[in-house]
Amino acid sequence: MLLPEILSSTADGSSATYRIRIPPALEHFKGHFPGFPILPGIVQLDWAVRLGRRHFAGLEDSAGVDNFKCQALVFPDAALTLELRRDETGLHFRYYDAQRTYSSGKILFAAR
């Protein structure tokens, strides 16, 4: 299993929101870290891109990441909201729940 469980989603022209659950059987937990599994930041970036591509055009060639901040650890079974917003500068994302923001940033894409 490589993707989160999608509980619900909504989208309009420039934004999309996903309610997700982090499955304990997720492949990414193996070895990260033994006895204390946490979701790697690179996986959070990957999910933002993959789910963003479902709604927005122009996300073919990622060119970098700007202002990526991991503010809290994401553990197995966490229920989070992934907020995506597309603008001319890239794809802004934020993972959060009612208590805190877990990570946020912007993924840049090459102009075509």
C-alpha positions as CSV (number, residue, x, y, z in Angstrom):
1,M,0.0,0.0,0.0
2,L,1.5,3.3,-1.1
3,L,-1.3,5.9,-0.9
4,P,-3.4,7.1,2.0
5,E,-7.0,5.9,2.4
6,I,-9.2,8.7,0.9
7,L,-12.2,9.2,3.1
8,S,-13.7,12.1,1.1
9,S,-12.7,14.8,-1.3
10,T,-14.0,18.1,-2.7
11,A,-12.6,20.4,-5.4
12,D,-13.3,23.6,-7.3
13,G,-11.3,25.5,-9.9
14,S,-8.2,26.3,-7.8
15,S,-8.4,24.2,-4.7
16,A,-9.0,20.6,-3.6
17,T,-9.4,19.1,-0.1
18,Y,-9.0,15.5,0.9
19,R,-9.8,13.8,4.2
20,I,-7.4,11.0,4.5
21,R,-6.4,8.3,6.9
22,I,-2.8,7.0,7.2
23,P,-3.0,3.1,7.0
24,P,-0.8,1.3,9.5
25,A,0.1,-1.2,6.8
26,L,1.6,1.6,4.6
27,E,4.8,0.4,2.8
28,H,6.5,3.7,3.8
29,F,6.5,2.8,7.5
30,K,8.9,-0.1,7.0
31,G,12.2,1.0,8.3
32,H,11.1,4.5,9.0
33,F,11.7,4.0,12.0
34,P,11.7,0.5,13.5
35,G,9.6,0.5,16.7
36,F,8.6,4.2,16.0
37,P,6.9,4.5,12.6
38,I,6.5,8.0,11.2
39,L,5.4,9.1,7.8
40,P,8.4,10.5,5.8
41,G,8.2,14.1,4.6
42,I,9.0,13.0,1.0
43,V,5.9,10.8,1.0
44,Q,3.8,13.8,2.0
45,L,5.2,15.7,-0.9
46,D,4.6,12.8,-3.2
47,W,0.9,12.5,-2.1
48,A,0.4,16.2,-2.6
49,V,1.6,15.9,-6.2
50,R,-0.3,12.7,-7.0
51,L,-3.6,13.9,-5.6
52,G,-3.0,17.4,-7.1
53,R,-2.7,15.8,-10.5
54,R,-6.2,14.5,-10.2
55,H,-7.6,18.0,-10.3
56,F,-5.1,20.4,-11.8
57,A,-3.4,20.7,-15.2
58,G,0.3,21.6,-15.5
59,L,1.7,19.4,-12.8
60,E,3.7,17.1,-15.0
61,D,7.3,18.2,-14.3
62,S,8.1,19.1,-10.8
63,A,11.0,21.5,-10.5
64,G,11.5,22.0,-6.8
65,V,10.0,22.6,-3.4
66,D,9.7,25.9,-1.6
67,N,9.1,26.6,2.1
68,F,8.5,22.9,3.1
69,K,8.0,22.7,6.8
70,C,7.3,19.5,8.8
71,Q,5.8,20.8,12.1
72,A,4.6,17.6,13.7
73,L,5.1,13.9,13.3
74,V,2.5,11.8,11.4
75,F,1.8,8.4,12.9
76,P,0.0,5.3,11.6
77,D,-3.8,5.6,11.7
78,A,-3.8,9.4,11.7
79,A,-6.8,11.1,10.2
80,L,-5.8,14.3,8.4
81,T,-7.0,16.9,5.9
82,L,-4.8,17.6,2.9
83,E,-5.6,21.0,1.5
84,L,-4.3,21.8,-2.0
85,R,-4.3,25.1,-3.8
86,R,-3.0,25.7,-7.3
87,D,-1.8,29.1,-8.5
88,E,0.6,30.4,-11.1
89,T,3.6,29.8,-8.8
90,G,2.9,26.2,-8.0
91,L,0.9,23.8,-5.8
92,H,0.5,24.9,-2.2
93,F,-0.3,22.1,0.3
94,R,-1.1,21.7,4.0
95,Y,-1.7,18.6,6.0
96,Y,-3.6,19.3,9.2
97,D,-6.2,18.2,11.8
98,A,-8.2,20.1,14.3
99,Q,-5.2,20.5,16.7
100,R,-2.3,21.4,14.4
101,T,-0.7,21.7,11.0
102,Y,1.6,18.7,10.3
103,S,3.4,20.0,7.2
104,S,3.0,22.6,4.5
105,G,4.8,24.1,1.6
106,K,4.8,24.7,-2.1
107,I,5.8,22.4,-5.0
108,L,7.2,24.2,-8.0
109,F,6.6,23.0,-11.6
110,A,8.5,23.6,-14.8
111,A,6.8,25.9,-17.3
112,R,5.7,24.2,-20.5
